[in-house]
Amino acid sequence: MSIAAPDADALAAEFLAAREQARLLPLPQGLDLPTAYRVAARIDAARIDAGEQPRGWKIGFTNRSIWPRYGVHQPIWARVWDTTLTLLEGAEADVSLAGLVQPRIEPEIVFGIARTPQAGMDETALLACLAWVAHGVEIVHTHFDGWKFQAAADPVADFGLHGRLLVGPRRPVADWPALGADLAAMTLALKQGGVLRDQGQGALVLDGPLSALRHWLAAMAELTPGVQLQPGDVVTTGTLTDAWPVAPGETWSTHPGDVRLPSLCLRFTA
């Protein structure tokens, strides 16, 4: 079914059905950003009613270098769930792609929240709100054919493109005094089966992952003012490279340029 009018309840039902059936959807017509976040709120409520528990947030499209490729020119955000989050104790994992549509891999920097931050805080104040930092990988996917969007509203309504989040070993923020600058300067290599596919840097993510967190809090206060981070939340701050298609049977690895954040190796299964 194609939803022509931007009806939040109808769109939420359609997206939930597409997720259940792992199928494509046509792009909604006339969908604006406020309506898209209302769709997301209805989807979140339905998932909570079904027994899923929120565990934090993903921030998407913080990497300015990929905005023209996808036709989205601003950050978006969406919930991370107990059913989608894996906190790794080691550097390797098997990852099922079951239920995901056109999945892609994104290497990111992840924060653990110790206390609720507020919009308008500078990076020094934000640091005091963080418990830990880690390198992680988000598996994103979309129900829109070919990863084609008309504007930011489309991926917002489409679960924020979130599929899975795997978080590597966590490092206490208190042990890292120059965290913001170091993360902005950090490079990262993304490899498939040992072959280099892409390279990125923290500064591509709205001038650095900590800066991305600050920008996101301001945007969230404007568009979804009733939402606040909670102690214990996990926040992943956006990909340092482009998002690359992945398939069962492939092995991908990430290689941060700072030894304090271990590399990760993921083997994808059906």
Secondary structure, 3 states (H helix, E strand, C coil): CCCCCCCHHHHHHHHHHHHHHCCCECCCCCCCHHHHHHHHHHHHHHHHHCCCCEEEEEEECCEHHHHHHHCCCCCEEEEEECCCEEECCCCEEEEECCCCCCCEEEEEEEEEECCCCCCCCCHHHHHCCEEEEEEEEEEECCCEHHHCCCCCHHHHHCHHHEEEEEECCCEEHHHCCCHHHHHHHCEEEEEECCEEEEEEEHHHECCCHHHHHHHHHHHHHHHCCCCCCCCCCEEEEEECCCCEECCCCCEEEEEECCCCCCCEEEEEEC
